[in-house]
């Protein structure tokens, strides 16, 4: 088989998951093609919640300000009683922002706006999705993947080193690999529709018939647009009229009001809710990510976010292996991400049951800030720790000061495709490609005036913490464990040697 590679990676699917992977590979200088079988970008709002952990990813990509500007925050929920009276409540249980967790509220950004911002960022790196391109088949061997693609110009065959299926719940890639997708179709069918309508104010999320699965319907003003998103359960069988007239009639039937008029339907879908998890995330040189690997009911606002996190986890590992790190590094992708999806499925399904009872409230567990990889083969402590921060945890932010006097954030130091080594004085390691080094203390480049770093990281003098490119703690080693740090750096392709 020839190894005349057209690209290092072929990404199948240009939704939020595929775009995340493309941006991450682009900033690493990894060659790829991003194909999408749709002829143009997705037009719907389905994944509209951007959780705090995903906001941190978008900050790393340099697009968080643009994402916030494109959308907004969730309004209060207004629940109407039978007599037309109502009460307002927060959609999400609010927690104050802290120096360690600077983002504490989900954003509301319709999916088509999120993906528009992501495509613009990708274009800044010189790349664009190829729309109207469908994966027809592929075969793999020990060196790469041969893929057949249908394009607007005709069929072509290309050779790549890796293939990633980010092609949704009906994933062609997953089916071609014959990977099982066990789980269940939940006993809920629903509509979601983006509409222009009159009769409701735009400062609250209107909810009617809470706890009644025959009469429930909601109208949420979509931030950044003049649209409302209509959502509601429908019978498991039968046709549903998603025209403006049909949705107007549905609103009248369920609210008892005839002043709610749908004028234009921008996008609409009727779907069965599913909770499914792929048996495997990888077969050889082919990976699954996002909805291709797991499908969630939308109740927890987890689907898009979990897919973004999948791609964020996989991107740096592909880049590292292509740069010379051992192929075994890629084994950690499924090891780390599949248990997260399993937990998210449980969370979203539990929230769906609460919604059926009219009791759904989203707390900290949907923010994805507590997700970590403590059981990962990439989580190393020498010696073992029992304290504030453990290997595998999300690396907290902190406000510190540079030696020149200006305020700095740890997230600013982490930003980019590199690893970051933070040292509490003492010995460090030689810098090299892909590794940035910062240390605290006298005659060091950082000062912890307010003690935020010390509080969040809990390091002893001489300890070193190695932060992965995806913002998780890879290793925490003491001053006397230089050999453990050397071994870790070699394992992930950073082969610089420690010095005393």
Order of alpha helices (4+ residues) and beta strands (2+ residues): beta-alpha-beta-beta-alpha-alpha-beta-beta-beta-beta-alpha-beta-beta-beta-beta-alpha-beta-beta-beta-beta-alpha-beta-beta-beta-beta-alpha-alpha-beta-beta-beta-alpha-beta-beta-beta-alpha-beta-beta-alpha
